[in-house]
Amino acid sequence: GTQTVTEGTDAIVALATEDASAGTGRAVDREGPLPW
């Protein structure tokens, strides 16, 4: 599908601004965690 620039960067910004306790090794999109 297509997204606006803002929609395309939502997940990136959310991940970049999390604190260290959020952990690593997750798959996410703009709506939240994806099944792994």
C-alpha positions as CSV (number, residue, x, y, z in Angstrom):
1,G,0.0,0.0,0.0
2,T,0.9,3.6,0.1
3,Q,1.5,5.9,3.0
4,T,2.2,9.5,3.6
5,V,5.7,10.5,4.8
6,T,4.2,11.0,8.3
7,E,2.6,7.5,8.3
8,G,5.8,6.0,7.1
9,T,7.9,7.4,9.9
10,D,5.5,6.8,12.8
11,A,7.1,3.5,13.8
12,I,10.6,4.9,13.4
13,V,10.0,7.9,15.6
14,A,8.2,5.8,18.2
15,L,11.1,3.3,18.4
16,A,13.7,6.0,18.4
17,T,12.1,7.8,21.4
18,E,11.5,4.7,23.6
19,D,13.5,4.3,26.7
20,A,16.0,1.5,27.2
21,S,13.5,-0.6,29.2
22,A,11.4,-1.2,26.0
23,G,13.8,-4.0,25.0
24,T,15.0,-5.1,21.6
25,G,14.4,-7.9,19.1
26,R,10.8,-6.9,18.3
27,A,9.0,-6.5,15.0
28,V,6.7,-3.5,14.9
29,D,4.7,-1.4,12.5
30,R,3.0,1.9,13.0
31,E,0.1,0.2,14.9
32,G,2.3,-1.7,17.4
33,P,4.0,-5.1,17.9
34,L,3.8,-7.7,15.2
35,P,3.6,-11.5,15.9
36,W,7.1,-12.9,15.8
